[in-house]
Amino acid sequence: MGIGDLFAYEATTDGITVRVQPRFAEDQSDASHGHWVWYYHIRIENDSGAPVQLVDRYWIITDGEGKRRDVMGEGVVGEQPLIAHGASFDYVSGCPLTTPMGNMRGSYGMIDSGGRRLEVAIPSFDLISPDSKRAAN
């Protein structure tokens, strides 16, 4: 099993690869109250040739009705990790929506060892619940 089998989405910017695997959180969701939740596992791999520090994030979250929400903040999951060349950083987070499907995309702001700021793409990925699949049939 290769790394591509573990992560459904990926994007590479300046030698930094961001991989994403979303998963519907059935245990946190309640369709009868219009509440759907997904977990997403992110792996950031640094093959840029130098260490980088993730300093901030920018997410564009779009629900199934096309409503967009922009989310910005420092670091990820309370950290601003320094990722050495050849190393990776993994984390898991979540996203609630009021529709049974949606989409996320965005970017990480990183600083390289020379102090240069990089905008590293987070690939667009779909959030699809079993409810949205039933509604499509």
N, C-alpha and C positions, 0 to 999 in steps of 0.2 A: 504494500500500500504506500503510495507516494504522498507528498505533502498536498498535492492538488486534490487528493481524495478526501482530505480532512477539511479543506476550506473551499467553499463554492465561489468566492469572489476574491479578486486580487488586482492591485494596481502598483506600479513601480514608478517612483520619481527620484531622479538623481541617485540611483543605487539603493534606495530605501523601498522595500516592498511591504505593503500593508495587505494582509489577508484577513478575510472575514467569513465567519460561519454563523448565520442567524439560526435560532431555534425558537419555535413557538412555546410559550410558557403556559401550558394548559392549567397548571396548578395555581397560577396567579391571575388567570383570565376569568371573566364572567360575562358571557355573551348576553345574558338576560338583562344585564345592567349596562350594556354598551361599553365594556371594558376588556380590551385585549392587550396582552403583554408578550414581548419577545425578549429573549436573551440574545446577546451576540458576543461571540468569542473573537477577539482581535489578536493577531500576531504581527508585530512590527519587526522586520528583519533588516539589519544594517549591513549592506555590502557596499557602502559609499567610499570606503577607504579610510575613514576617520570616524572618531566617536561623534555622536550627535545627542543633543538633549531635547526631549519633547517638552515644550514649555506651555503650549495651549492647544485648544481644539475648537473646531467650528463645524457644527452639524447642521444639515438641512434635512428636516424630517417632514415628509409629505404623507398625509393620511389618504384613505381610499376615496375621499371626496375632493381631493386636490388642495386641501388646506395646508399651507406651509407654515412651519415653525422653525426659526433659526435659534440655535443654542450655541453659546460661546462660553468658554471658561478656561481657567488655568489647568494645565496638566490633564491627567486621566485618573479616575478612581483615587483621587487624593494624592497622586504622585506626579512628579516631573522627572521621569526616569532618564538617566544617562545610559545610552545604548552603545556599547563598544563596537568597533568594526568586527564583523563576523558573528556578532551576538544578536539575540532577539529579545523582545519583551512581549509577554502575553498578559491579557486581562479579559475579564468578562464583565459586561454591564447589561443594562436593560432599557427597554423603551415601551411605554404604554401608549396606546392609541384608543380613540373612541370609534374606530372602524375596524373591520376584520382583516384589513390589509393596508399596506402602505409601502413606503420606500425611505431609505436613508442614504445620504452621501455626505461628503465633507472633506475636511483637510486638517492636518496637524501642523502647527507652527513649531519648527525645530531650529536649533542653533547648532552650527557645526563648530569644530575645534578652532576655527579661525574667526569665530564671531559672526559668520554670515547666516542670515535668516533664510530658511527653506520652507516653502509651502508644499507639504507632502500630501498627495491625493489619497483620500479614503474612497475605495471603489463604491459605486452605487450598488445597493443591495436591496432585495425585496423582502418585505415582511408579509408572510401569507399564512393565515390561520386555516384550520380545517373548515371553519364556517364559510370563509370566502370561496373555498374550492367547491363546497356544496351549493352555494348560491350561483356559481358559474355554470353548473350542470343543469 
